[in-house]
Amino acid sequence: MTALADTVLPLIRTRSDVWRWNIANAHGSRMHEAVAILQQAADHGDPAEVFTVTQRAIASALKVIMRADDSSGIIGDACRELLELHPVAAARARPAVTKLVDWMMKFQFDNECDYFTIDPVAYAPALGSGGMVTYRAKLDEQAATLGPRPPEDQRWSSPNSGAWFTLDWNARRLAVLDRDVDAIIRTHARNRRVVAWLQDTAVALLEIGEIDAAIDWAKQATDFDEGHQARRAADYWCELLARHRPDELVAARVAVFRRWPSSSTAGHLYRDAADAWTDYEKEVMDRLATQPRDAVLRAQLSLKDIPLAWNLAHRLGLRDSDVWSGLGKAYEKRDPLAVLPVYTQLVEGELTGANAKYYRSAARRLKKMRKLAAGTGESAEVDAFIADLRDRYRRRPRLQLEFDRADLP
């Protein structure tokens, strides 16, 4: 054990009951301390020592996460940071190529913890051209042990689905390493039946600097259908245009809004249209008038016009309680008493069912209503509303308890 190992590894390893959420979170924080120490050592310490300790830390971290409740993701993030550091440390330490290739293969194909992937592109500096030849040969050997490749629609039901997934992942990343456009399209777009695959193709093409091709594939993904993946691809298409073809951005934002009219697509159009917004404002308002939620959210979040959002919510008959709640919180600073009827309806809605979570929310809202109404003619009316609720729901002891905890009358 070296001094670095003595410092880092005890922060990674543990015999604690990390299946318990709070203990897992606390240990995850210590793991991040270990990662920070390794990252600092990578810049100033002995490269061989850093590489060895990083590799040992990865092995220990994977054992920890396999028995942990990592629903917060703290331990997983530490594992990912260790895996990102590993190829960097390898490039500086220059370990034996055969040993590094063996580690990469074992990690991907013989690892009980299959939560993470490694990127062969990141290991190219450490492996060099000869090492990459060795690595590719090892992948071919692995593929030969699996028998015939299953059809695409049977990949996940095949006995070796995990291994085939890993081989396909490597094929995609190696196509990027080779800067081979045709290979990128073949390995990423595959049979072109899934929108996300088309966007993945765009991302990979951008990675090798093929900007025009990346924009074209992002547009193909956007035009694929009306689903959520195409909607997400539209954002990526517009992101590429903003960076590389800004003159085309507003027209793209208009097209995206017309296809998916919502508060978010309207907000993006408003932001990017700038002075040209007046050319589209009426169309946007008319389109969203049939969608009260989106119209209100656009006014509140994109335009930052709280009075407009408030008026639209009433005029369009907004029914979304979550939007009313956020809007009420924003509007109460302008007119505290005006929000009381809105909060009254929200409380009524929260208490329609027996649920402790909603009891607490209703109690907090009622407490806020008393504060807003204090010293005004509405104060007695709010207290009368609370008294009525207590009487109506007198057979709900948990509700009464939450009201008591909120110091309600």
Steps between C-alpha positions, in 0.01 A plus 500: 500500500629846408418824677248584228334160531492532879318832462261416216393139534359519856271777374374272222463177694248442777337229703211726594139416418496700178170337405358767730442818303642751748811293568554454125478875446749570778744242362451635149620839622816340636554330165487839332772617740711208380436590137606862564824378659572277201421777252742731676764229514454438128626852432793497741573144618674193364301387191556129561383527861192702403408248232537201733303658782228618260460147364480355851252770599277407206497134605405594856242758391320245283477261795350778711236607250389142444370485858396864546176692483632759258164649410654845551772418246786624718697175492430453131635846422818418690537178301457689173761756601747221582431342161556834328831543684624149416584555129658836582719337763580217258615744232744658746618175663532298178434157651572187297258496207408135546410557866290806419316319219437204730356735764273667243371166376446363849320816609259479209441128463582332832383757751217414738419871524376595155369845590769693311671516162850608405588693186774349282553842341617630837755218523651559155780729630605236754477208258656660195446364151646159581295470815182583313576221253535261794177628653304459177633146465380421851154630414494277193600202712221579743246524217615163363408331828138617478394316189288654221391858556127509585263716292447855628149426629629198698811660644364551849350152525819322392706314763794738452306826474734686737809398306343599168400836644859560614642398163260734321593782736867443419426493128332839526780656699771352279324642194533840665866434580559412135311815389321274252173668398358192329580282802345755735178501300494120478565439870295788645200530267480122456166424330381861552183387677559690826516878530762489775734308268481778245583757765786280624633509144490878502682515833775268375543691175533824693766336717723456194427849367252405225272791582283507188440125518419528870240770433349291221463193724357708783242633255418145387440406863278806546291412194466132593162517676307700761630313804702615798830377356447711188410794723827455688686470170346831393667669796832350398449609138434856614799486734725409207352778288552754778868409512577447133224653283340776707328652195283188475405482868183712510342316207577172676347625826185602312476156338547326835235714668248435223560128532506486881322812628575535871627748754855373459514513119333842511753613760790389284354683201449815709860488625663437162275718284601814693380803302315276253272369778219735398477312170396184686337624819140490378539153350650371823231657719220372278644149494553482873157644580363148459764373746458706819786331682752581229367853450532579870842342537630686196384832644633421846830329420601625157357851492538550877166681481321394819189723453454361148536144627249573778246643258546215252454243774160646587390580146596161357364298792829348613442173689854385576552524873880492477500799264251687719720430802812643339311793354337578834839507670625748240184715503462522879788750506287735288159443654500272807123499542432417134660159536284392794213362283757309292663353810156410636427292191843338516444397862158358414659298223777368722253374759274306264689182585650364821874550460746619767719666239214720383395568859842653565485701180152629580609594853797697370280678247242590763774636722617716210141619442473612863825692462386670180163591651633619837377848592244512218129435475577157347663367817176387664385338176819294475462382860137412432612292201749314720229438763271363229774264380565377852131425542457339158799272548467437872529125435849544351734509802814534286359813336418646842854421613656677201279802560612505864865477398447803275350691795169539324195599708 
